[in-house]
Amino acid sequence: MSSTTVTRGNSHETFYITPSLTPAQVALNTTAAQTFSVPGLQTTDFVTVIGYQGTQTAGIVVAEADCLTANVLSVQFGNCATASATPASGLYAVQVTRLEGPAPSTAV
């Protein structure tokens, strides 16, 4: 709720979603960006995958996440196991931070 009488920063809102994701296999000692349809995501959103709601496959880590195309979540999975592995399928906790306007180029 924007108003000139309310003190606020550049983050308009932060919310959490739990999309069901079915990742593909990731080769040993690599990272792989995979995309998933998540209606409502915007290219200006800051996206953080907090984790899988259950037991993740051994050796799999979430390295990075973003929304480069509207309604598409991109997640980069890393595999530090001893063989190819498939990240767990199911609900992932995702934090979305939506800005009021463009992100500042500096912290000052």
Secondary structure by P-SEA (a helix, b strand, c coil): ccccccccccccccbbbbbbbbcccccccbbbbbbbbbcccccccccccccccccccccccccccccccccbbbbbbbbcccccccccccbbbbbbbbbccccccccc
